Amino acid sequence: MNIIADVNLIEENGLEYIEIIVDSYSFPVNYRGKHYYCSGSTMQEIKGIKLLKFLYERQGKTWDSVPIPGETADALSKEALQEFRKKSVYKKRLSKIAAEVNDKLLLENLKLFEG
């Protein structure tokens, strides 16, 4: 389960027992294909959208900051990109010159490509 724990043998009043100390983890534990998150003394299974959201938050990311593997500028809607340009210039988020570059360069300038 990739959990690292301190294990101590303690003897007290003639009895021996084991103390296990597990540090908190910022990521859920994956066990037999399921993910679990411990909070206090409770353990909860986390799955689906909640799991993705949890993992993104722990990495300081949001769903819209994660790139889609294999996506290219050519696959994006030309109309949506044109509308983005128009609104960005209107709201003064982009200069008219910056908005007139080709789609790929626009996306690169906005740092929307990874790698």
N, CA, C and O of each residue as an XYZ file, in Angstrom:
460
protein
N       0.819     -1.204      0.000
C       0.000      0.000      0.000
C       0.855      1.257      0.000
O       0.325      2.368      0.026
N       2.165      1.093     -0.029
C       3.097      2.217     -0.054
C       2.982      3.130      1.156
O       3.207      4.337      1.057
N       2.637      2.559      2.282
C       2.580      3.328      3.519
C       3.825      3.016      4.331
O       4.169      1.854      4.545
N       4.492      4.064      4.777
C       5.675      3.889      5.613
C       5.257      4.220      7.038
O       4.716      5.292      7.306
N       5.516      3.288      7.947
C       5.091      3.474      9.332
C       6.238      3.156     10.280
O       7.095      2.321      9.990
N       6.233      3.840     11.417
C       7.155      3.508     12.494
C       6.484      2.455     13.368
O       5.320      2.596     13.745
N       7.226      1.406     13.684
C       6.692      0.343     14.528
C       7.584      0.227     15.753
O       8.795      0.041     15.634
N       6.983      0.337     16.926
C       7.733      0.276     18.185
C       7.193     -0.845     19.060
O       5.980     -1.007     19.189
N       8.082     -1.611     19.657
C       7.696     -2.620     20.630
C       7.774     -1.959     22.006
O       8.826     -1.474     22.421
N       6.658     -1.952     22.690
C       6.587     -1.283     23.987
C       6.242     -2.309     25.060
O       5.349     -3.140     24.891
N       6.965     -2.229     26.154
C       6.697     -3.114     27.292
C       6.252     -2.242     28.450
O       6.925     -1.283     28.827
N       5.094     -2.599     29.010
C       4.529     -1.808     30.092
C       3.774     -2.733     31.042
O       2.906     -3.493     30.612
N       4.096     -2.672     32.304
C       3.453     -3.509     33.334
C       3.512     -4.993     32.983
O       2.543     -5.724     33.186
N       4.643     -5.429     32.459
C       4.823     -6.834     32.118
C       4.127     -7.262     30.833
O       4.178     -8.438     30.475
N       3.486     -6.349     30.140
C       2.810     -6.657     28.878
C       3.570     -6.016     27.735
O       4.128     -4.927     27.870
N       3.583     -6.704     26.616
C       4.196     -6.159     25.416
C       3.108     -5.835     24.402
O       2.152     -6.589     24.221
N       3.281     -4.707     23.755
C       2.375     -4.377     22.666
C       3.128     -3.589     21.606
O       4.217     -3.066     21.840
N       2.514     -3.523     20.444
C       3.137     -2.840     19.310
C       2.434     -1.503     19.091
O       1.206     -1.421     19.066
N       3.240     -0.468     18.936
C       2.733      0.865     18.596
C       3.080      1.114     17.135
O       4.237      0.988     16.733
N       2.080      1.466     16.350
C       2.292      1.767     14.935
C       1.945      3.227     14.712
O       0.831      3.666     14.997
N       2.918      3.975     14.197
C       2.719      5.399     13.943
C       2.767      5.623     12.435
O       3.773      5.338     11.784
N       1.664      6.137     11.889
C       1.563      6.392     10.456
C       1.371      7.892     10.260
O       0.412      8.482     10.758
N       2.304      8.497      9.523
C       2.170      9.920      9.212
C       0.999     10.129      8.262
O       0.616      9.229      7.516
N       0.438     11.331      8.304
C      -0.664     11.627      7.390
C      -0.127     11.750      5.966
O       1.010     12.164      5.743
N      -0.961     11.386      5.028
C      -0.614     11.460      3.615
C      -1.540     12.455      2.942
O      -2.722     12.534      3.280
N      -1.014     13.215      1.994
C      -1.850     14.178      1.293
C      -2.603     13.529      0.135
O      -3.469     14.164     -0.467
N      -2.283     12.262     -0.187
C      -2.960     11.557     -1.263
C      -3.708     10.363     -0.684
O      -3.310      9.814      0.344
N      -4.792      9.962     -1.344
C      -5.505      8.777     -0.864
C      -4.669      7.517     -1.054
O      -3.781      7.464     -1.906
N      -4.963      6.526     -0.263
C      -4.271      5.248     -0.348
C      -5.012      4.365     -1.344
O      -6.237      4.248     -1.290
N      -4.270      3.748     -2.247
C      -4.847      2.855     -3.234
C      -4.681      1.430     -2.715
O      -3.558      0.971     -2.506
N      -5.791      0.733     -2.508
C      -5.745     -0.640     -2.033
C      -6.741     -1.463     -2.835
O      -7.942     -1.193     -2.825
N      -6.224     -2.475     -3.533
C      -7.036     -3.369     -4.364
C      -7.930     -2.607     -5.344
O      -9.101     -2.939     -5.523
N      -7.353     -1.582     -5.972
C      -8.065     -0.837     -7.004
C      -9.030      0.216     -6.493
O      -9.705      0.874     -7.285
N      -9.104      0.383     -5.188
C      -9.980      1.411     -4.623
C      -9.121      2.420     -3.877
O      -8.059      2.081     -3.355
N      -9.588      3.660     -3.832
C      -8.851      4.720     -3.147
C      -9.573      5.095     -1.860
O     -10.793      5.259     -1.824
N      -8.773      5.224     -0.810
C      -9.328      5.551      0.499
C      -8.633      6.785      1.051
O      -7.440      7.000      0.838
N      -9.411      7.589      1.769
C      -8.897      8.789      2.398
C      -9.242      8.705      3.883
O     -10.396      8.493      4.256
N      -8.235      8.872      4.709
C      -8.442      8.815      6.157
C      -8.539     10.226      6.709
O      -7.727     11.095      6.392
N      -9.529     10.431      7.525
C      -9.711     11.711      8.204
C     -10.026     11.400      9.654
O     -11.096     10.886      9.977
N      -9.065     11.724     10.533
C      -9.244     11.366     11.935
C      -9.249      9.861     12.080
O      -8.314      9.191     11.640
N     -10.287      9.323     12.691
C     -10.362      7.878     12.887
C     -11.265      7.204     11.855
O     -11.553      6.013     11.969
N     -11.711      7.957     10.851
C     -12.590      7.365      9.839
C     -11.849      7.169      8.526
O     -10.946      7.932      8.184
N     -12.244      6.140      7.801
C     -11.673      5.856      6.492
C     -12.821      5.835      5.491
O     -13.802      5.115      5.677
N     -12.694      6.630      4.426
C     -13.768      6.735      3.450
C     -13.239      6.402      2.067
O     -12.130      6.791      1.701
N     -14.049      5.675      1.301
C     -13.662      5.417     -0.087
C     -13.971      6.671     -0.888
O     -15.005      7.310     -0.698
N     -13.064      7.006     -1.777
C     -13.247      8.177     -2.620
C     -13.111      7.710     -4.059
O     -12.165      6.996     -4.393
N     -14.066      8.114     -4.929
C     -14.039      7.639     -6.308
C     -14.656      8.652     -7.250
O     -15.281      9.625     -6.828
N     -14.467      8.401     -8.534
C     -15.063      9.226     -9.573
C     -14.569     10.654     -9.562
O     -13.384     10.925     -9.365
N     -15.502     11.559     -9.778
C     -15.201     12.990     -9.863
C     -14.605     13.494     -8.557
O     -13.718     14.347     -8.573
N     -15.079     12.981     -7.427
C     -14.533     13.416     -6.140
C     -13.058     13.058     -6.015
O     -12.276     13.829     -5.459
N     -12.673     11.890     -6.529
C     -11.273     11.479     -6.497
C     -10.422     12.412     -7.359
O      -9.359     12.862     -6.931
N     -10.891     12.699     -8.575
C     -10.153     13.615     -9.452
C     -10.016     14.992     -8.823
O      -8.932     15.575     -8.826
N     -11.112     15.511     -8.284
C     -11.082     16.823     -7.644
C     -10.122     16.824     -6.458
O      -9.355     17.769     -6.275
N     -10.167     15.778     -5.666
C      -9.286     15.644     -4.504
C      -7.821     15.654     -4.932
O      -7.003     16.356     -4.340
N      -7.494     14.873     -5.959
C      -6.113     14.795     -6.435
C      -5.650     16.127     -7.019
O      -4.517     16.546     -6.782
N      -6.515     16.791     -7.776
C      -6.158     18.097     -8.324
C      -5.887     19.104     -7.213
O      -4.900     19.838     -7.262
N      -6.766     19.139     -6.208
C      -6.597     20.091     -5.101
C      -5.298     19.858     -4.363
O      -4.617     20.816     -3.997
N      -4.939     18.603     -4.135
C      -3.702     18.278     -3.425
C      -2.465     18.691     -4.205
O      -1.402     18.908     -3.624
N      -2.604     18.799     -5.529
C      -1.489     19.218     -6.377
C      -1.534     20.714     -6.675
O      -0.692     21.234     -7.408
N      -2.522     21.403     -6.103
C      -2.662     22.832     -6.344
C      -3.168     23.145     -7.745
O      -2.856     24.199     -8.298
N      -3.952     22.230     -8.322
C      -4.457     22.409     -9.682
C      -5.982     22.408     -9.682
O      -6.622     22.036     -8.699
N      -6.539     22.828    -10.794
C      -7.978     22.735    -11.015
C      -8.203     21.955    -12.300
O      -7.267     21.761    -13.076
N      -9.419     21.510    -12.534
C      -9.699     20.678    -13.706
C      -9.309     21.388    -14.995
O      -8.896     20.738    -15.956
N      -9.435     22.722    -15.031
C      -9.146     23.430    -16.271
C      -7.668     23.764    -16.455
O      -7.287     24.349    -17.469
N      -6.837     23.397    -15.485
C      -5.398     23.634    -15.636
C      -4.650     22.365    -16.050
O      -3.429     22.381    -16.200
N      -5.372     21.289    -16.229
C      -4.750     20.013    -16.586
C      -4.911     19.783    -18.087
O      -6.034     19.787    -18.591
N      -3.808     19.583    -18.810
C      -3.899     19.414    -20.262
C      -4.578     18.106    -20.660
O      -4.535     17.110    -19.937
N      -5.200     18.142    -21.824
C      -5.810     16.941    -22.381
C      -4.757     16.288    -23.266
O      -4.322     16.891    -24.248
N      -4.336     15.064    -22.938
C      -3.279     14.411    -23.719
C      -3.648     14.287    -25.197
O      -4.756     13.876    -25.542
N      -2.703     14.649    -26.057
C      -2.882     14.479    -27.492
C      -3.744     15.528    -28.171
O      -3.936     15.463    -29.386
N      -4.270     16.494    -27.428
C      -5.119     17.534    -28.022
C      -4.257     18.512    -28.812
O      -3.147     18.839    -28.393
N      -4.756     18.974    -29.937
C      -4.015     19.925    -30.760
C      -4.860     21.173    -30.984
O      -6.071     21.162    -30.768
N      -4.212     22.243    -31.417
C      -4.915     23.492    -31.703
C      -5.910     23.305    -32.847
O      -6.967     23.936    -32.868
N      -5.568     22.442    -33.792
C      -6.447     22.216    -34.953
C      -7.782     21.582    -34.571
O      -8.766     21.735    -35.295
N      -7.829     20.881    -33.455
C      -9.050     20.197    -33.043
C     -10.039     21.133    -32.351
O     -11.197     20.770    -32.143
N      -9.588     22.331    -31.996
C     -10.448     23.269    -31.279
C     -11.373     24.018    -32.236
O     -11.058     24.195    -33.413
N     -12.498     24.446    -31.721
C     -13.483     25.168    -32.516
C     -12.938     26.540    -32.929
O     -12.550     27.344    -32.081
N     -12.914     26.795    -34.237
C     -12.447     28.091    -34.764
C     -13.366     29.217    -34.286
O     -12.913     30.321    -33.984
N     -14.662     28.914    -34.222
C     -15.629     29.920    -33.781
C     -15.394     30.292    -32.312
O     -15.463     31.465    -31.945
N     -15.117     29.286    -31.479
C     -14.870     29.550    -30.060
C     -13.601     30.369    -29.870
O     -13.568     31.282    -29.044
N     -12.557     30.049    -30.628
C     -11.315     30.812    -30.526
C     -11.519     32.250    -30.998
O     -10.960     33.178    -30.414
N     -12.312     32.439    -32.047
C     -12.588     33.786    -32.545
C     -13.384     34.582    -31.516
O     -13.122     35.766    -31.307
N     -14.348     33.938    -30.878
C     -15.147     34.596    -29.836
C     -14.259     34.953    -28.634
O     -14.415     36.016    -28.032
N     -13.341     34.065    -28.298
C     -12.389     34.338    -27.213
C     -11.560     35.580    -27.538
O     -11.380     36.456    -26.692
N     -11.061     35.645    -28.767
C     -10.260     36.805    -29.186
C     -11.061     38.098    -29.035
O     -10.591     39.086    -28.472
N     -12.286     38.055    -29.558
C     -13.150     39.241    -29.541
C     -13.398     39.728    -28.104
O     -13.255     40.914    -27.804
N     -13.768     38.799    -27.235
C     -14.064     39.179    -25.848
C     -12.805     39.604    -25.090
O     -12.858     40.496    -24.243
N     -11.678     38.967    -25.395
C     -10.418     39.307    -24.723
C      -9.958     40.714    -25.069
O      -9.461     41.445    -24.212
N     -10.127     41.085    -26.323
C      -9.761     42.442    -26.748
C     -10.736     43.444    -26.124
O     -10.319     44.488    -25.622
N     -12.034     43.125    -26.155
C     -13.052     44.012    -25.580
C     -12.800     44.257    -24.092
O     -12.925     45.384    -23.612
N     -12.445     43.196    -23.369
C     -12.199     43.304    -21.917
C     -10.774     43.774    -21.600
O     -10.391     43.891    -20.436
N      -9.995     44.041    -22.661
C      -8.607     44.503    -22.535
C      -7.706     43.495    -21.813
O      -6.780     43.866    -21.091
N      -8.007     42.210    -22.030
C      -7.151     41.136    -21.508
C      -6.054     40.793    -22.508
O      -5.000     40.273    -22.143
N      -6.323     41.096    -23.783
C      -5.345     40.916    -24.862
C      -5.345     42.178    -25.714
O      -6.375     42.832    -25.881
N      -4.179     42.508    -26.246
C      -4.123     43.613    -27.210
C      -4.646     43.100    -28.547
O      -4.689     41.894    -28.793
N      -5.037     44.029    -29.397
C      -5.546     43.639    -30.711
C      -4.471     42.885    -31.506
O      -4.780     41.928    -32.216
N      -3.219     43.314    -31.385
C      -2.111     42.657    -32.087
C      -1.912     41.234    -31.560
O      -1.708     40.307    -32.345
N      -1.971     41.053    -30.222
C      -1.788     39.720    -29.632
C      -2.904     38.768    -30.042
O      -2.684     37.563    -30.164
N      -4.106     39.311    -30.256
C      -5.251     38.471    -30.624
C      -5.246     38.083    -32.093
O      -5.972     37.168    -32.483
N      -4.447     38.753    -32.921
C      -4.461     38.491    -34.355
C      -3.501     37.386    -34.804
O      -3.452     37.060    -35.990
N      -2.742     36.811    -33.879
C      -1.813     35.742    -34.253
C      -2.588     34.464    -34.560
O      -3.773     34.363    -34.239
N      -1.924     33.486    -35.181
C      -2.616     32.232    -35.512
C      -2.987     31.473    -34.232
O      -2.477     31.761    -33.150
N      -3.871     30.515    -34.382
C      -4.417     29.791    -33.224
C      -3.329     29.152    -32.369
O      -3.334     29.287    -31.146
N      -2.404     28.461    -33.011
C      -1.364     27.756    -32.257
C      -0.516     28.730    -31.450
O      -0.229     28.474    -30.281
N      -0.114     29.838    -32.054
C       0.699     30.829    -31.358
C      -0.092     31.482    -30.229
O       0.455     31.746    -29.159
N      -1.361     31.741    -30.461
C      -2.213     32.309    -29.412
C      -2.229     31.394    -28.189
O      -2.044     31.852    -27.062
N      -2.450     30.104    -28.417
C      -2.504     29.138    -27.315
C      -1.147     28.994    -26.631
O      -1.079     28.846    -25.411
N      -0.078     29.036    -27.404
C       1.278     28.989    -26.812
C       1.542     30.221    -25.954
O       2.081     30.108    -24.853
N       1.164     31.402    -26.458
C       1.352     32.638    -25.700
C       0.565     32.644    -24.397
O       0.982     33.252    -23.411
N      -0.568     31.965    -24.401
C      -1.401     31.873    -23.192
C      -0.931     30.734    -22.275
O      -1.537     30.471    -21.236
N       0.158     30.065    -22.678
C       0.725     28.958    -21.916
C      -0.273     27.818    -21.701
O      -0.389     27.254    -20.613
N      -0.989     27.504    -22.786
C      -1.973     26.432    -22.723
C      -1.469     25.116    -23.288
O      -2.224     24.150    -23.395
N      -0.203     25.079    -23.646
C       0.424     23.825    -24.064
C       1.395     23.401    -22.977
O       2.005     24.236    -22.310
N       1.527     22.115    -22.812
C       2.476     21.598    -21.831
C       3.601     20.894    -22.574
O       3.356     20.076    -23.461
N       4.850     21.222    -22.202
C       5.989     20.547    -22.806
C       6.502     21.229    -24.044
O       7.464     20.761    -24.653
